[in-house]
């Protein structure tokens, strides 16, 4: 399978971005974004209309001053107050609608990406496929923010500049009059000057700022790597503290930050070059049209008001034409963030397509009504195609208890296939459609919140009485937590690995599924505790089928069958049955009371 690759061609880039986020406007019942966009456009038109009125007011004011007309000057002051009030209202309303649109689009796109990412183990599978899509947390939290916020900023400012250009080119043309060069009349010379000035400025700015795109992309990538390193250090706080590994982590984080510093310097140099040029460019744009028009003013063919109006119109035209230059750094940052989001989306689509494959070359999940759980002709491969498990057939009857141990890699692959989170390979997996099945890995998932919610997260927590929850906790040796059911805490961090595994067994006793698939779910327990946990399931859930895959520190007495995955010299993994089906009369199962007694003896009250 090929890895994901970043979109580089502009046409493909915009096509993929529209494909990812365009449904925000085009989807059914999406009236809110359309209304916000229309309102934003109308407010942009109002802003341009006010800018035109201010340009006309400038000519009228300076003409009144040139004539030394107090009445006309006072009238212009009153008009200026109205223009200012209108500008304040339009700009404020534009900002409010602008930010509403940014947040609404970000909320929608975040929900879409998280929805695709957190569905059917895609968040797990994307970590395994090759490609540049690491740090999904940073891509969702930061890059989606930049992708949406900057897109609205750039689109609204571009719309405003286009309107300015269309309107003020006409004004500047009418103010330019006609000048004679070599005896020929040249109309609209200020328009030609504005286009030439802006074009030359854009060319120079692009040449000076060319490295900025690469520097910005590199900096965002390094920033994401640094955030990921901090998250990793936070999640590994206890192992780091126990091993006294703070110095090593400080060194690692410091080294990672230095890569940010280098990309920051590269970006700063690009910005410095652009700033040095743009400072002189803007200053000259304010003076150049006045210098060009001064001879006509001195000749008396151009009034002072028209001279100042032409200077202001020239600035508006060059400002509109300079939009690409002014936004070069912002465009670079926006594109880098969009590409990072697109790469994550592409990785999600890759694993989605892989999981959706059917036929002889795919792992087919058969959820047809059946009473058995098992696999037929199963071949499991790594995401890169490397074989992990070959030609496995296994059937488990309802109420049967099977231990599958042996080769760790093959056992892990089998567990992930039965848990429905591994799409790479081929064969058929029979999953009872009408029976509840729960897969439990080495560490259970505990959602944030109360202990009550953590125990029964896949069910309605309030459906279970406190007595039932307390009984389940007592049965697995966690009775000391029974009075903390409504305490909110980070239980996944507060409890030890062994306590977390006991808690997963309490959850099974509470939810009583028809099928239980355990993957290394007892590896943190001592042998006695592991035997007690399995005995509890056998006694409390006699009709449930149980398959434990992986390492089990206890004995195999609670299993009716034991199968071992052995790797041959050629690398092929074969399944050997060690224990034949045993009759219940030959090895009596522990009684519930005996299990409770063992708990009390093993863990105390």
Secondary structure by P-SEA (a helix, b strand, c coil): cccccccccaaaaaaaaaaacccccccccaaaaaaaaaaaaaaaaaaaaaaaaaaaaaaaaaaaaaaccaaaaaaaaaaaaaaaaaaaaaaaaaaaaaaaaaaaaaaaaaaaaaaaaaccaaaaaaacccccccaaaaaaccaaaaaaaaaaaaaaaaaaaaaaaaaaaaaaaaaacccccccccccaaaaaaaaaaaaaaaaaaaaaacaaaaaaaaaaaaaaaaaaaaaaaaaaaaaaaaacaaaaaaaaaaaaaaaaaaaaaaaaaaaaaaaaaaaaaaaaaacaaaaaaaaaaaaccccaaaaaaaaaaaaaaaaaaaccccaaaaaaaaaaaaaaaaaaaaaaaaaaaaaaccccccccccccccccccccbbbbbcccccccccbbbbbbcccbbbbbbccaaaaaaaaaaaacccccbbbbbbccccbbbbbbccbbbbcccccccccccccccccccaaaaaaaaaaaccccccccccccccccccccaaaaaaaaaaaaaaacccbbbbccccccccaaaaaaaaaaaaaacccbbbbbccccccccccccbbbbbbbccccbbbbbbccccccccccccccaaaaaaaaaaaccc
